[in-house]
Amino acid sequence: MSGFGAMHPAVALLYYAGLLLFALLQLHPLFLLTEIFGIVLLTVLQGQVRLLRGVLWFLPVALSVALLNPLFSHRGTHILFYVWDRQITLEAVLYGLVTMTMLLTVFVLFISYNYNITADKFMHLFAGAAPKTALLTWMAIRFVPLFQRRLREITRIQRVRGIDTGQGGLRKRMKDGMILLKVLVSWSLEEALQTADSMKARGYGVHKRSSYGGYRMDRLDKLVLLWLAACACIPLAGWLAGHGVPEIYPRLKPMEWGWEEGWMYAGLCLFVLTPPALEGKEKWLWRSSRRKTYPSATLKPGRTRCMNSPSR
């Protein structure tokens, strides 16, 4: 891993924490779209376009929020039309669209987060202060993809025996689904008991936990950390002053755009686009070194840091 992914985990944690904070606080459409663009650009530069396919599965959920909000929320003064004697207001429609954009931003954010902050990085950040809490948190996060892989494996095996939730009547599919769930839970509980026995046999929790820390914060990491913190303070200070937040309820007001909002947006752009810039710089240095070393070779981005690039 190179570029932004090779930096100290604290830098990545500050970046994603700032993105999540801005997505939840500043519900300005331009700000949210800028965050999505920056995260997608970072993912593409890291060569992980395949991870973005998960957005297609989450898109119906986000669209349902945009469609259901006007049906259940009737606040607002600009009435567009009526559905079943219920008024559909412009404010409710716009708020549903903003909420959909915010959910998409958070979902894309966590896709990039899961790639850049791995298990060892997470444990390196939090295991020293709260080892048990960090371990339990990471195990809880790990269970979701783990259960999905196990369920797919169980489904393929049980399908040979005629147990398939995609065939037959409703009663048969419910019965087959309960059988698959029973096997999944039994497998998970059995492995949990084995893991607990193994940890107890190795003396987990008897003494203070020791670990090998392979991450050291060098000069570039400190500079980027300070730069991101300074950039994050600009939009955060603007939000605390009441700028950059559109007023939708109870009455839609025009979105003001003055020099305060301009400074906020500039700070957000610098914050969001710094990691993609670092990743793009690393790719450019790698390609430049390849051209000098192998002029006729086919250039493909590597996974490791360029040997001719400035050391970190």
TIBA-667246 format. One line per field, with one value per residue (C-alpha): residue in one letter; residue number from 1; y, z, x. Coordinates in Angstrom, 3 decimals, decimal comma, padded with zeros to 6 digits. Layout:
BEGIN
type = c(A / ...)
seq = c(NUM / ...)
yy = c(Y / ...)
zz = c(Z / ...)
xx = c(X / ...)
//
This chain:
BEGIN
type = c(M / S / G / F / G / A / M / H / P / A / V / A / L / L / Y / Y / A / G / L / L / L / F / A / L / L / Q / L / H / P / L / F / L / L / T / E / I / F / G / I / V / L / L / T / V / L / Q / G / Q / V / R / L / L / R / G / V / L / W / F / L / P / V / A / L / S / V / A / L / L / N / P / L / F / S / H / R / G / T / H / I / L / F / Y / V / W / D / R / Q / I / T / L / E / A / V / L / Y / G / L / V / T / M / T / M / L / L / T / V / F / V / L / F / I / S / Y / N / Y / N / I / T / A / D / K / F / M / H / L / F / A / G / A / A / P / K / T / A / L / L / T / W / M / A / I / R / F / V / P / L / F / Q / R / R / L / R / E / I / T / R / I / Q / R / V / R / G / I / D / T / G / Q / G / G / L / R / K / R / M / K / D / G / M / I / L / L / K / V / L / V / S / W / S / L / E / E / A / L / Q / T / A / D / S / M / K / A / R / G / Y / G / V / H / K / R / S / S / Y / G / G / Y / R / M / D / R / L / D / K / L / V / L / L / W / L / A / A / C / A / C / I / P / L / A / G / W / L / A / G / H / G / V / P / E / I / Y / P / R / L / K / P / M / E / W / G / W / E / E / G / W / M / Y / A / G / L / C / L / F / V / L / T / P / P / A / L / E / G / K / E / K / W / L / W / R / S / S / R / R / K / T / Y / P / S / A / T / L / K / P / G / R / T / R / C / M / N / S / P / S / R)
seq = c(1 / 2 / 3 / 4 / 5 / 6 / 7 / 8 / 9 / 10 / 11 / 12 / 13 / 14 / 15 / 16 / 17 / 18 / 19 / 20 / 21 / 22 / 23 / 24 / 25 / 26 / 27 / 28 / 29 / 30 / 31 / 32 / 33 / 34 / 35 / 36 / 37 / 38 / 39 / 40 / 41 / 42 / 43 / 44 / 45 / 46 / 47 / 48 / 49 / 50 / 51 / 52 / 53 / 54 / 55 / 56 / 57 / 58 / 59 / 60 / 61 / 62 / 63 / 64 / 65 / 66 / 67 / 68 / 69 / 70 / 71 / 72 / 73 / 74 / 75 / 76 / 77 / 78 / 79 / 80 / 81 / 82 / 83 / 84 / 85 / 86 / 87 / 88 / 89 / 90 / 91 / 92 / 93 / 94 / 95 / 96 / 97 / 98 / 99 / 100 / 101 / 102 / 103 / 104 / 105 / 106 / 107 / 108 / 109 / 110 / 111 / 112 / 113 / 114 / 115 / 116 / 117 / 118 / 119 / 120 / 121 / 122 / 123 / 124 / 125 / 126 / 127 / 128 / 129 / 130 / 131 / 132 / 133 / 134 / 135 / 136 / 137 / 138 / 139 / 140 / 141 / 142 / 143 / 144 / 145 / 146 / 147 / 148 / 149 / 150 / 151 / 152 / 153 / 154 / 155 / 156 / 157 / 158 / 159 / 160 / 161 / 162 / 163 / 164 / 165 / 166 / 167 / 168 / 169 / 170 / 171 / 172 / 173 / 174 / 175 / 176 / 177 / 178 / 179 / 180 / 181 / 182 / 183 / 184 / 185 / 186 / 187 / 188 / 189 / 190 / 191 / 192 / 193 / 194 / 195 / 196 / 197 / 198 / 199 / 200 / 201 / 202 / 203 / 204 / 205 / 206 / 207 / 208 / 209 / 210 / 211 / 212 / 213 / 214 / 215 / 216 / 217 / 218 / 219 / 220 / 221 / 222 / 223 / 224 / 225 / 226 / 227 / 228 / 229 / 230 / 231 / 232 / 233 / 234 / 235 / 236 / 237 / 238 / 239 / 240 / 241 / 242 / 243 / 244 / 245 / 246 / 247 / 248 / 249 / 250 / 251 / 252 / 253 / 254 / 255 / 256 / 257 / 258 / 259 / 260 / 261 / 262 / 263 / 264 / 265 / 266 / 267 / 268 / 269 / 270 / 271 / 272 / 273 / 274 / 275 / 276 / 277 / 278 / 279 / 280 / 281 / 282 / 283 / 284 / 285 / 286 / 287 / 288 / 289 / 290 / 291 / 292 / 293 / 294 / 295 / 296 / 297 / 298 / 299 / 300 / 301 / 302 / 303 / 304 / 305 / 306 / 307 / 308 / 309 / 310 / 311 / 312)
yy = c(000,000 / 003,424 / 007,083 / 007,908 / 004,263 / 003,996 / 006,916 / 006,646 / 005,348 / 008,526 / 010,540 / 008,288 / 008,308 / 012,124 / 012,249 / 009,875 / 011,284 / 014,753 / 013,537 / 011,838 / 014,921 / 017,249 / 014,866 / 014,805 / 018,496 / 020,359 / 019,193 / 021,473 / 019,610 / 021,089 / 020,101 / 016,552 / 016,084 / 017,368 / 014,740 / 011,985 / 013,165 / 013,245 / 009,779 / 008,243 / 009,891 / 008,485 / 005,012 / 005,140 / 006,330 / 003,466 / 001,010 / -000,186 / 000,659 / -002,753 / -001,640 / 001,009 / -001,683 / -001,918 / 001,503 / -000,100 / -002,333 / 000,590 / 002,960 / 001,555 / 002,122 / 005,743 / 006,292 / 004,871 / 007,523 / 010,268 / 008,847 / 008,047 / 011,302 / 013,411 / 010,764 / 010,769 / 014,325 / 017,046 / 020,017 / 022,979 / 025,803 / 025,142 / 022,533 / 020,743 / 018,306 / 015,893 / 012,113 / 010,381 / 013,733 / 014,208 / 017,244 / 016,803 / 019,823 / 021,081 / 021,220 / 017,527 / 016,554 / 018,584 / 017,306 / 013,732 / 014,348 / 015,918 / 012,983 / 010,548 / 012,356 / 012,309 / 008,550 / 007,924 / 010,036 / 008,023 / 004,716 / 005,627 / 006,958 / 003,632 / 001,761 / 003,748 / 003,538 / -000,259 / -000,374 / 002,134 / 001,368 / -002,353 / -004,483 / -003,989 / -000,217 / -000,086 / -002,107 / 000,046 / 003,179 / 002,010 / -001,139 / 000,788 / 002,882 / 000,369 / -003,096 / -004,969 / -002,338 / -002,155 / -005,930 / -006,219 / -003,339 / -004,809 / -008,273 / -006,795 / -005,016 / -008,196 / -010,312 / -008,752 / -009,740 / -012,983 / -014,045 / -013,168 / -015,402 / -018,249 / -017,974 / -018,150 / -021,238 / -022,893 / -022,106 / -023,731 / -026,859 / -027,221 / -026,665 / -030,093 / -031,551 / -029,728 / -026,941 / -023,783 / -020,563 / -019,588 / -022,483 / -023,886 / -022,359 / -019,809 / -022,407 / -024,450 / -021,366 / -020,227 / -023,708 / -023,846 / -020,365 / -021,424 / -024,440 / -022,213 / -019,807 / -022,698 / -023,969 / -020,458 / -019,752 / -023,179 / -022,752 / -019,243 / -020,247 / -023,269 / -021,166 / -018,518 / -021,167 / -022,430 / -018,889 / -018,206 / -021,452 / -020,603 / -017,077 / -018,430 / -021,073 / -018,380 / -016,242 / -013,431 / -010,805 / -012,174 / -009,444 / -006,118 / -006,558 / -006,093 / -005,609 / -004,837 / -001,383 / -001,223 / 002,337 / 005,306 / 008,878 / 010,580 / 014,181 / 013,890 / 012,250 / 015,075 / 017,734 / 016,116 / 015,645 / 019,326 / 020,365 / 018,311 / 019,627 / 023,231 / 022,706 / 021,038 / 023,991 / 026,331 / 024,656 / 023,683 / 027,301 / 028,404 / 025,822 / 026,957 / 030,501 / 029,299 / 029,457 / 026,860 / 025,087 / 025,292 / 026,107 / 023,824 / 023,460 / 024,943 / 027,203 / 026,884 / 029,812 / 030,617 / 029,273 / 032,243 / 032,202 / 034,835 / 035,018 / 032,940 / 030,054 / 030,497 / 030,112 / 027,111 / 025,421 / 026,181 / 024,639 / 021,600 / 021,129 / 021,311 / 018,785 / 016,358 / 016,501 / 016,261 / 012,411 / 012,062 / 014,559 / 012,506 / 009,331 / 010,972 / 012,312 / 008,813 / 007,358 / 010,107 / 009,524 / 005,808 / 006,294 / 008,803 / 006,406 / 003,601 / 005,765 / 006,548 / 002,948 / 001,084 / 003,502 / 000,825 / -001,039 / -001,018 / 001,230 / -000,234 / 001,222 / -000,790 / -001,609 / -000,523 / 002,799 / 003,903 / 003,388 / 006,567 / 008,742 / 010,844 / 008,670 / 009,164)
zz = c(000,000 / -000,925 / -000,753 / 001,709 / 002,648 / 003,828 / 006,239 / 009,995 / 011,050 / 013,064 / 009,818 / 008,243 / 011,426 / 011,530 / 007,849 / 008,073 / 011,399 / 009,843 / 006,781 / 008,943 / 011,133 / 008,159 / 006,496 / 009,605 / 010,461 / 007,161 / 005,119 / 002,234 / -001,101 / -002,562 / 000,486 / 000,477 / -003,245 / -002,785 / -000,103 / -002,352 / -005,204 / -002,993 / -001,538 / -004,935 / -006,410 / -003,586 / -004,094 / -007,838 / -007,374 / -004,950 / -007,620 / -005,645 / -008,061 / -007,389 / -003,836 / -005,216 / -006,617 / -003,182 / -003,783 / -006,314 / -003,558 / -001,145 / -003,710 / -003,425 / 000,351 / -000,117 / -002,795 / -000,530 / 002,072 / -000,521 / -001,628 / 001,793 / 003,526 / 001,580 / 002,246 / 006,017 / 006,643 / 005,666 / 007,116 / 004,866 / 003,270 / -000,451 / -001,381 / -004,659 / -004,896 / -002,866 / -002,540 / -000,765 / 000,678 / 002,091 / 001,052 / -000,561 / 000,204 / -001,523 / 001,805 / 002,474 / -001,007 / -000,732 / 002,773 / 001,528 / -001,288 / 001,099 / 003,498 / 000,609 / -000,367 / 003,235 / 003,522 / 000,272 / 001,569 / 004,794 / 002,914 / 000,443 / 003,361 / 005,190 / 002,012 / 001,842 / 005,622 / 005,647 / 002,999 / 004,536 / 008,253 / 008,608 / 011,743 / 012,787 / 012,306 / 014,361 / 017,165 / 017,017 / 017,583 / 020,374 / 021,946 / 024,151 / 025,836 / 025,836 / 024,727 / 025,573 / 024,059 / 020,907 / 020,534 / 021,045 / 018,642 / 015,890 / 016,399 / 016,112 / 012,879 / 011,574 / 012,182 / 009,391 / 006,400 / 008,195 / 008,580 / 004,945 / 003,730 / 005,992 / 004,928 / 001,253 / 001,960 / 003,957 / 001,248 / -001,466 / 000,638 / 001,770 / -001,765 / -002,642 / -000,027 / -001,516 / 001,082 / -000,952 / 000,078 / -003,555 / -004,553 / -003,418 / -001,585 / 001,173 / 003,949 / 002,461 / 001,980 / 005,562 / 006,843 / 004,748 / 005,929 / 009,565 / 008,880 / 007,309 / 010,246 / 012,721 / 011,004 / 010,866 / 014,559 / 015,616 / 013,565 / 014,952 / 018,584 / 018,259 / 016,831 / 019,535 / 022,249 / 020,565 / 020,322 / 023,990 / 025,076 / 022,934 / 024,364 / 027,920 / 027,282 / 025,995 / 029,089 / 027,542 / 030,163 / 032,818 / 032,336 / 030,600 / 026,875 / 024,818 / 021,073 / 018,248 / 016,796 / 013,201 / 012,677 / 013,468 / 012,817 / 010,730 / 009,619 / 006,663 / 008,815 / 011,343 / 008,629 / 006,979 / 010,362 / 011,228 / 007,743 / 007,924 / 011,403 / 010,250 / 007,169 / 009,262 / 011,634 / 008,835 / 007,964 / 011,601 / 012,732 / 010,004 / 011,104 / 014,733 / 013,517 / 011,703 / 008,122 / 005,365 / 006,726 / 004,474 / 006,220 / 004,859 / 007,714 / 008,536 / 005,470 / 002,655 / 002,431 / -000,363 / 000,261 / 000,983 / -000,397 / 000,960 / 001,754 / 004,900 / 002,878 / 000,329 / 003,011 / 004,448 / 001,063 / 000,347 / 003,657 / 003,000 / -000,471 / 000,929 / 003,618 / 001,288 / -001,605 / 000,380 / 000,500 / -003,222 / -003,958 / -001,918 / -003,670 / -007,096 / -006,326 / -005,373 / -008,613 / -010,637 / -008,931 / -009,560 / -013,246 / -013,616 / -012,083 / -014,330 / -017,412 / -016,397 / -015,532 / -018,241 / -021,095 / -023,226 / -020,402 / -019,997 / -017,085 / -014,440 / -010,948 / -008,244 / -004,740 / -002,972 / -002,446 / -005,256 / -004,436 / -006,272 / -004,600 / -001,564 / 001,537 / 004,286)
xx = c(000,000 / 001,368 / 000,412 / -002,327 / -002,841 / 000,793 / 000,551 / 000,114 / -003,343 / -003,986 / -003,982 / -006,608 / -008,696 / -008,736 / -009,678 / -012,626 / -013,804 / -013,842 / -015,721 / -018,334 / -018,720 / -019,165 / -021,638 / -023,825 / -023,599 / -023,443 / -026,415 / -025,529 / -025,922 / -022,727 / -020,696 / -022,068 / -021,443 / -017,889 / -017,291 / -018,629 / -016,411 / -013,305 / -013,899 / -014,662 / -011,558 / -009,418 / -010,881 / -010,234 / -006,643 / -006,059 / -007,227 / -010,253 / -013,068 / -014,615 / -015,445 / -017,793 / -020,087 / -021,644 / -023,216 / -025,569 / -026,983 / -027,367 / -028,884 / -032,457 / -032,337 / -031,277 / -033,926 / -036,607 / -035,727 / -036,144 / -039,503 / -040,961 / -040,059 / -042,626 / -045,303 / -044,813 / -043,635 / -046,081 / -044,249 / -043,649 / -045,564 / -044,967 / -047,597 / -046,871 / -049,810 / -051,928 / -051,656 / -054,554 / -055,611 / -052,128 / -050,150 / -046,736 / -044,600 / -041,495 / -039,670 / -040,307 / -039,123 / -035,918 / -035,204 / -035,645 / -033,166 / -030,641 / -031,026 / -030,497 / -027,295 / -026,104 / -026,708 / -024,830 / -021,938 / -021,725 / -021,941 / -019,170 / -017,130 / -017,234 / -016,291 / -013,062 / -012,620 / -012,732 / -010,009 / -007,597 / -008,046 / -007,434 / -007,703 / -004,076 / -004,356 / -007,539 / -005,966 / -002,825 / -004,900 / -007,178 / -005,714 / -003,321 / -006,026 / -008,897 / -007,767 / -010,976 / -013,260 / -011,144 / -011,147 / -014,910 / -015,587 / -013,460 / -014,954 / -018,459 / -017,513 / -015,910 / -019,009 / -021,076 / -018,866 / -017,921 / -021,561 / -022,223 / -019,380 / -020,438 / -024,083 / -023,096 / -020,973 / -023,748 / -026,279 / -024,149 / -023,645 / -027,266 / -028,536 / -027,151 / -029,509 / -032,500 / -032,568 / -032,963 / -034,730 / -035,195 / -037,422 / -040,755 / -043,670 / -043,575 / -043,758 / -040,886 / -038,703 / -039,310 / -038,446 / -035,272 / -034,317 / -034,636 / -032,416 / -029,741 / -029,976 / -029,644 / -026,492 / -025,014 / -025,629 / -024,323 / -021,157 / -020,538 / -021,130 / -018,857 / -016,047 / -016,593 / -016,135 / -012,973 / -011,615 / -012,379 / -010,649 / -007,624 / -007,365 / -007,667 / -004,992 / -002,627 / -003,151 / -005,172 / -006,002 / -003,626 / -001,042 / -000,980 / -001,304 / 001,850 / 001,902 / 004,235 / 003,628 / 004,755 / 003,502 / 005,697 / 004,666 / 007,332 / 007,650 / 005,281 / 002,618 / 002,816 / 002,615 / -000,405 / -002,084 / -001,639 / -002,745 / -005,951 / -006,707 / -006,226 / -008,410 / -011,120 / -011,280 / -012,430 / -015,778 / -016,310 / -015,936 / -018,338 / -020,906 / -020,632 / -021,340 / -024,468 / -023,201 / -023,415 / -026,504 / -029,591 / -032,861 / -035,571 / -038,058 / -040,495 / -040,230 / -037,706 / -035,341 / -032,889 / -029,400 / -027,198 / -023,687 / -021,368 / -017,703 / -018,267 / -019,699 / -016,916 / -014,246 / -016,060 / -016,234 / -012,576 / -011,546 / -013,702 / -012,204 / -008,671 / -009,598 / -011,380 / -008,908 / -005,647 / -005,559 / -006,406 / -003,631 / -001,145 / -002,265 / -002,045 / 001,430 / 002,612 / 001,232 / 002,920 / 006,297 / 006,007 / 005,233 / 008,061 / 010,566 / 009,318 / 009,807 / 013,393 / 014,244 / 012,272 / 011,457 / 009,761 / 007,970 / 004,229 / 003,369 / 001,085 / 000,703 / 002,419 / 001,305 / 004,474 / 006,156 / 008,427 / 012,103 / 013,128 / 010,485 / 011,398 / 011,559 / 009,071)
//
